[in-house]
């Protein structure tokens, strides 16, 4: 009898304990299943809760258990009825697997499905911190290329920010605050700018996270440990704020939200609190008629988010601050738990073993050096900002003009010579741009016309 194939999986074995175990590889059992070989897995806040507490609410871990759900993968095999994917296709994963039949699914609320199965959720499904997983076809979303794997692994957390802004309503021209610059808070920041907000204030206790938020385009960043957040923002916004997104799961942040929202404002609760109960200042909430909206994961925003990431309408790569090989997944979890090194998002990469060096005549041949990245593969724009909000140190118009001058010089019979790298003044550029060389030739002397003029003057004399 042929033994069943196995794989490696990083499993929780106790509170703050994690081990690499050899387990059976999952198999395709349904005609719509897709077998996926994993390459990138992010560490989420919910993974940290299970790692440090062993539960989230009523969901209690039974050890050993695999966490992880922010993944990008490559299709390894497909079942007979799968039509959208083939082996080798890069895909992003929506970790939610709703039943599609209950009242919630029929009403368009698949994220609150009554028979939900979610990757890395105890009692529902093992997580993706392993070499292979099996997912239904409906939970897989195609990526344009393998180069989009980074965006694919970020899409699940960014989709929560997109969904939160969708629930907020009309954000164009509004002024908002985000309390907590964790990956969810930064996802809200990017999504809010994409929705057209006028100004965003963001707070966090970790300076490194605030630096990432500034790179992502935040108008103002503040640390509640060093300044009065309510007083500072109220001084800048006399009418207070339209929307406030609470992402840090702290009672202090909810109290700040009540003070910062204007009458008729909206508070959106996105994080997972460590306590079972939170409280609100009822007097302020009642007098201001503040609306409170809970945000449960995301609903129907996965495909939209992936497209926005691939089109650079959103650029979330600045959120990934640390990367670890698969064998060091425990270090990644510890870093996120302890906020070590100012970590925002830690990612584990499941890489194949290194290739065996080729040998020739008993000698080991040296490895070839990997070619440097081509210029087209580099990303010169600042992380986080949409293209229309990017700020570059040099004008692109100047870059185009310089390129045009160099092109014209190659076409000219007598090139416009200048020292390489020498800066041109504005007068030199204008005189050259307006000269005949702009049209592909340089001015020259018409000797025949000069000779005719000279003969005419001699005859008149």
N, C-alpha and C positions, 0 to 999 in steps of 0.2 A: 504494500500500500504506500502510495506516494505521500510523504509528509506535507502538511499544509505550510504555505509560506508564512514567514514571520516578519516582524518589523520592530523598530525601536520606538518607544513612547516614553515621554517624560511624565511621570505620574506623581501626584500628591500622595504621600504615605503617612502624613501626620501634620500637626500645626507647624508651619515653617519648615517642613521636611519634603524633599522632592528627590526622586531617584529615576535613573534611566532603566527601564525594564524591557525585556524581550517578550512581545505579545503576538498573538496570531494576527495576521493581516486581515482587515475587513474584506468581505466578499460582496459582490453584486447579488442581490436577492430579488429586486423588483425590476420590472421591465423598463422603468424610467430612471434607474440609478446610474450614477457616474462615479467611477473610481478615480480618485485624484491623488497625485503625488505632491506633497507639500514642499514649498520652498521658503516661504516667509510667514512668520507668525508674530503678531504684536502682543504685548502684555497690556491687558486692559485693567481698569479699576476693579471690575467685578472679579477678575482672576486674583487680584491682590486680596480682596475680601475673603475668598475661599482659602487662600494661602495662609492668611494670618488669623482668621477667625474660625474657619471651617464651616461657615454657613452665611447665607444672606436671608434674613427673615426665616421663613419656613423651609427653605431649601438647604438641607444639611448634607455635607459630603460624607459618603461611605468610602473609606480608603480600601485599596488604592483607586485613585480617580484622576483622569486627564482633564486639565483645563485648557483654555485657549479657544478663541473664535474669530480673531482678526487675521484673515489668511488670504494669501494669493498662491495659486497652484497651477499645475499642469495636468491636463487630462491624461490618465494612464490607460483607461479602458471605458467603454460605454456599453449599456445594455441594448437589447434588440430594438426597443421602441424610442430610443433617444435619437432625435433628428437635428438638434442644433449644435452638437459638439462631436469632435472626432479626437482620437488619440493624438497628443501633442499640442492641443489647443491651450493657450493660456487663459485662465479664468479667475475671476474674483468670486468670493463666496458670501452670500447672505446667510448668516448662521441660523436664521429662523426657518423652521420647517412646520408651517401651520397645516391643519388638517384639510382646510378648504371646504368643509361641509357644515360646521357649526353655525349658529346664528351670527357670531361675531365675524367670521370669514365671509358670510353672505352679505353682511352689511358694509364690507370694505374695511373691516378692522382686524386684519389678519394678525397684527402685532399683539392683540389681546385674545388670540384664539384660545378656546376652552380646552383643546387637546394639543397644546403647543409642545414641540420638541425643539430645543435650542442647544447648539453646540456648547459644551463645557458647563451645562447647567445640571446639577445633581438631580437624579430621578428622571431626566429627560434624554440626554445624549452625552457620550464621551466627547471631550474637546478635541481640538485640532493640533495640539502640541505633540504630534507624532508624524511618522513618515507618510502614512496613507490615511485617507478617510473616504467614506462613501456618502454622497449627497444626492438628493433628488435633483433632476434636471432643472426644475423651476427655481431652485436656490442657487444656481450657477449663472454667472453673467460673463459674457465674452469680453476679453481685452483685445485691443488692436494688435498688440505685439508683446513679446516677452519683456521688452523694455518698459512696459506699463505695470510690471509686477509690483513695483514700489507703490504706485497709486492704487493698485488693486487691494493691497494689504491695508492701506489707510482708509479705503472707501467705507468700511462699516462704521468707524467712529465719526468720520466726516458726515456721513449720512444722518447721524443723530443731530448734528448742528443744522443741517439743511432742513430736517423735519421740524426742529424747534422753531426755526425762523418761519416756516410755513404755518405752524400753529399760531405764531404771534400775530400774523395778519399783515396789514399794509405797513411795511417798514420804510418805504422810500421817503427820504427827507426827515426821518425821525432821529431822535437822540436816545441812545441806549447805554446800559452799563452791563458788564459781565463780571460777576464775582467768582473768581477762580480761573486761573490760566492753565488748567490742566489740559489734556488733549481734547476733552469735550468743550471746555471754554474756548480754546483756540479754534476748534471747528465752528463754534457759533460765531466767533469773530470773523472768520473768512466768509461764512455764509451770509452774515449780516451785511458785509460790504458788497457781496454779490447781489443782495436784494436791494441795495441802494440807500442804506442808512446815511445820515448826514454826519454823525459823530459817534464814536464808541469810546467809553471809559472802561478800563479793565483793572482788576486788582488781584494780587496774590502775595503770599508771604515769602516766596522764593524768588530771589533777584534774577536768577538765570531764566526762569520762566517769563518774567516780565521783559527780559531782553528779547526772547523769542517773540513775545506778543508785539513788541515794538517793531521787530523785523516784519511781522505779519501785517503791519499797518495801523496799529492802535493809535488813536489820537492822544490818549493820556493813559499812563500806567502808574499805579499807586500801590504802596505796601502798607497794609493796615497796622503793622507793627511800628511804623515810623511816622505816620501822619494820620490825621483825622479824616477818614474817607468821606464821611457825610458832609463835614464842613467845607472841605476842599471842592467837592463836586457841586455842592449847593452854591458856593460862591461863583463858580463858573456858569452854572445853569440856574438862573433865578426862578424860572418856571418849573424846574425839576425835570425828570426824565419820563419818556413815554413808555419804555419797556425795560425790564430788568431780568436778566437770566442768571439764576442762582445755580452754580456748578460746583461749589466747594463743600456742600453738605454740612455747613456749620450754622448753629443757631445765631451766632453773631452776625452772619451775613444776611439772614432773614430779617433781623431787626434793622440792619442798614437799608435793606430793600424797602421796608415800610416807610422809612424816612425820606428816601430818595425819589420815590415814585410820585408823579403829579396826580391830582384827582382824575379818576378814570383810567389810570395807568394799569399795566398788566405785568404780573410777576409769573415767570415760568420756572418751575422747579425741575431740574434735570438730573442732579446727582443722586447718589444712593446714600442716605444718612446712615451713620454708624449706630444711632439710637433709634428706638422704636417709635418715639414720639417727638414732635417739634411743636412750638407754640407761636402764635401771632399776636401782635398788639391789636386787639379788636377795635379799640377806639379809633386809631389811625386808619385801619382797614375799612371800618364802617363809614367814617366821615369822608374818606376819599373815594369810596366805592371801588376799591381795588379788586381787579379780577385775578384769580389764581388758577394757573393751568399746570397740571402735571404733564410731563413728557415721558412716555414709555418707549424706549428704544427708538425705532424709526418705522415708518409705515409707507411702503411703496416708493421710497426715495433712492433705493440702491442704484438702479439703472441711470437715473438722472445725475446722481453724484459721480458715478464713474465717468459719464460723458463730460461733466464739468471739469473733472480732474485731468482727463486726457486732452481736453481742449484748452487747458490752462486758464479757464475761467476761475478755477480755484487751484492754488498751489500749496499743498499741505506738507511738503517734504521737510520743511524746517522743523516740524514737530518731532521728527525722528532724531534724537540726540545721541543715542547709544545703540550699538549693534553687538550681538553676541552669537557665537556658534551654538549649534543645537545642544552640545554637551554642557554648555554653561548657562542653561535656561534658569537654573536656580539663582545664579548671580544676577540675572536680569530681573527676576522677581524681587530679590532683596534690594536692588537699586531703586526700583519703583516704590517699594514699601517704605524705605528710609529716605526717599527723596535725595539719594546720593548723587553728587556731582551735578546737582541742578537738573536731574533727568526729567524730561517731559514724556517722551515715548521711547520705551526700549523694545528692541525687536530681536528675535532669534532667527537665524538663517539656517535652514536644514540643507547643508551642502553635501555633495557626493564626496567619497574619499578621494584623496589626491591621486593622479594617474601614476602608474609605475614607470620610472625612467626607462627609455629605450636603451638597449645595450648593443654594442658592436665590437666584435673581436675581444670579448671579455671585459670591455671597458664601458663604463656608464656614460652615455652621451649627455651633454649638458642640455638643460631645458632652454628653449628659445625664449627670449624676452617677449613679453606681451607688448603689442604695439600701443603707443600712446593714443589717448582719445582723440578722435578727430575734432576739428573745431565745431562741426555741426552737432556733435554729441554733447558739447558743453552747454551749460545753462547760465548765461551771463546775467540774467535778470535777477533782482532780489527775490528771495523766497517769500511766498505768502501773498503778494499783491497781484490782483488781476492786471492784465497788460495795460489798461488805460490808467492805472494808478501807480505804475512803476516809475521810479525816479532814478535816472542814470546820470553819472557825472558828466557825460558829454552828449551833446545833441546828436540825434540820428541824422538830422538834416546836414550837419557838418560832415558826418561820416559819408553820406551819399555824395556830397560835393567833392570831397577828397578822392573818392573812388572814381568819380566822373573825370576829374582832372588827370588821374593816372591813365585812364582809358584813352582820353583824348591825346595824351602825349604819345602813346603807342601808335595812334593813327596818323599823327602829324608828320609831314615831311621833314621839318626842322623842329625837333621837340623843344618844348619849353623847359629849359634846363634849370635845375635847382639842386642844392646840396641835399643828399638823402637825410630825411628826418628834420630838415630845417623848417622852422615855423614860418608861415607866410602871414603877412599883414593883411588886414581887411582890404586895403587899397590894391595890393597885388592880386588878391582873389577877384575883386570886382573888375579890375582892368583886364585880367585874363578871361574872365567869364564873358565879358562883353566884347571881346576881340573876335576876329574871324576864326581863331583857333577853336572856338567853341563849336564851330560847324565842320570841323574836321580838317582844316588847313590853317597855316600861318600866313600872315601878310608877306608879300614879296614885291620887289620893284618891277614895274612894267617898263623895261628899257626901250621898247619900240615906241611907246607914247612919248617918252622923254626925248628920243632922237627926232621924232617928227616936230615936236615943239621947238627944238633947237634950230632945225633947218628953217622953220617959218620965221623965227626971229632974225636969222641971217638974211633972208630974202627981204624982209621989211627994211633992214638996214641998207 
